[in-house]
Amino acid sequence: MIPRWQLSKISKKRRGTLDLDKYLGLENEYRKTTAQIVGGLYVLGGFAFTWFQLVATQHSIVLSEERLVADRYSKAIDQLGQSTTQTRLGGIYALGSISKNSPEYVSIVDNVLASYVKQNCHQDSALKEELQASIDILTRKQFYDFQSGEVKDGINLSKVKLNGFDFNKSSLRNARLTEADMDRSDFVEADLSGLNANGTTFFRADLDRAIIEHAQLFGADFSQASLVGASVKNCNLKLAKLKEADLSKAIFTGCDMKDVDLENAKLYGTDLRDTKGLTKELLKNALIDENTKLPNI
């Protein structure tokens, strides 16, 4: 194929010496080349137009989804203030769903539900279903399956009153629970690592096999609580009350237990070797057997 600019260089005189068929062939090749160039530009233009349409469509879809989530969030917030338990629960579960599917709403929903719990936890059992549902969303690990690898900030439930609630197998990592009343609540196999529960009451609470690491438990009251098989590491237990608590087979590692109350506490098979602050005076009224492991004091 010979472009026209080359063809134009053929002088009229020389053109006259060319065979007519050759000349027409060159002219035909020029036309083909021009058509191909124009067709290529048309195709490229079509691709560009299609791409811009696709981008605009995707942007429109994102905006629509964002508006939909925002509408669902607003509706759920409105449901929290309604008069029936069913409607309030619907709002709470809707917030849980939004938090699960929209990572940007996780902290927002956490703050809303934590505030809801704190505002309503002193109404005895009037809103117990709603409070338990909120706790489940705030503390159950399966609601946050984003696998980001980042440590999630703990929820703030300071000074709440949550007697007899279910925290079994939940996560309260890095939560603030200072001066709270958690009497008779269940924390079986719960993750309480990083918990700040200074001055909190766990009277008759069940913390069997709980994981408690790097927690602040200064002056916390575990009287008559059960911590059977619990793993307690690097915690501040100064002045904690463990009177009549069952600490059987629990392992305490690197904990500060200065001035703890262990009166009639069950230490059957309990490992206290790697603790500090314990004295013979503190241990004299504790219940010990041949499997109890005590520090060198």
TAGIRA-V296064 format. One record per helix or strand of 2 or more residues. SS is the DSSP state (H for helix, E for strand). FROM is the first residue (numbers start at 1). LEN is the number of residues. Records with the same first field share a line. If there is no record, write none. Layout:
BEGIN
SS=FROM-LEN / FROM-LEN
END
This chain:
BEGIN
H=4-4 / 12-6 / 20-61 / 85-17 / 103-18 / 128-12 / 141-3 / 280-4
E=211-3 / 231-3 / 251-6 / 266-2 / 271-6 / 287-2
END
